[in-house]
């Protein structure tokens, strides 16, 4: 029932800025955490940034000071600045639900491509 739809990806030059958006449906108030992951060519998917249910945020070391995550109701945004070629990846919106017993379930968007040229 939960759907996540990303938008805002594109091509830009190093040093530029870009903002990604994720529209969520299905009751985001039930999520333990919502955030952004990315998968660069030849690499594993990694956490970029997320927001916990207590509003606390977490960022990957590689993006601290450059990226900013925010949430307004069912809209999740990722503001990216000082983009670098290593930021090139498919970015995925993610929502995690924690269940009784310590188990979890992840919802994923289809992804949006971000390409940064040197």
N, C-alpha and C positions, 0 to 999 in steps of 0.2 A: 504493500500500500504506500510505502514511503517512496518518494521520487526526488532525485537531486538532478538539477539541470545546470551545467556550467555555461558560461559565456564570457566573452572578452578577450580570448586568445588572439594571437596574431604575430606578425613579424615586426621587429624593431631593431634599431642599432644599439650597440653597447652604450651605456650611460643614460638611456632613455627610461621612461616610466610606462607602466601599464597596470590596469586594474581588472581583476577577474571577479566575477560574480557567480553566486550559486543560489538558485531559487529552490527552496525546499518545501515539500508538502507532506502532510501526514502527522503533524504534531511534533515539532522540534523540541517542545518543552519536555518530551520524554527522553531526549538524548543525553547520555553521559558526557559526550564530547562531540564537537563538530569542528572540521578543519579541512586543510588542504594537504594533499600528498602530491608527489611528482615522480615521474620515471624518466630519467635521461637515457639517451641511447647507450646501450651496453651496460646499464647499471640497474640495480634493484630499486623498487619503489621505496621512497623515503618520506618521512613526515617533514613537511615544510613549516606548518604552524597549526595550532588548534586552540579552541576555547573550551574549557571545562564547564560543567554545569554551575560551578560556583563563580563563573566569570573570569577565572584565572586563565592566562594565556601562556603558551609555550612556543618557542621558535627554534628551528635548527640553527646551529652555530653559524652556518654559512650564509644565513639570511638576516641575522640579527642586525638591527640598525638600518636595514634597507627595506624590509617588508613589514607590513602592518596588517593584522587581521582584525576584523570587526564584524559584529552581528547586530542586525536590527530586525527583530521578529523572525520571519522566515527567510531573510536575505542574508547571506554570508558573503563578505567581500575580502579580497586580498589585494591590498595596495602595494605595488612593487615599484621600487625606484633604484637608480644606479644599476640597472640591469647589466649582467655580464654574460658572455657566451656560455659559460658553464651553467647558467640558469635555463638554457634550452632544454625543454622537456615537455611531456604531456602532463598537464596538471589535472588532478582529480579532486572533486569534492567528496568528503567523507563524513558520515555520521555514525556514531557508535552508541549502542544501547547496552547497558549493563543489566544482566539478569540475575535473579536470585540464584545463589550457589556459586557466584563468581564467574559465570560464563558471560560471553559477549557476542554481539551480532553487529556486523558492519554493513552499512549501506553505501553504495558507490555511484557516482555520476559516470557518464560515459567518457569524460575527459575533454580537455581543450588544449590545442597545441600552442606552445609559446616558443618562438624561435628568435634568438638574439644573435645578430651578426656583428662581427668585429670591425 
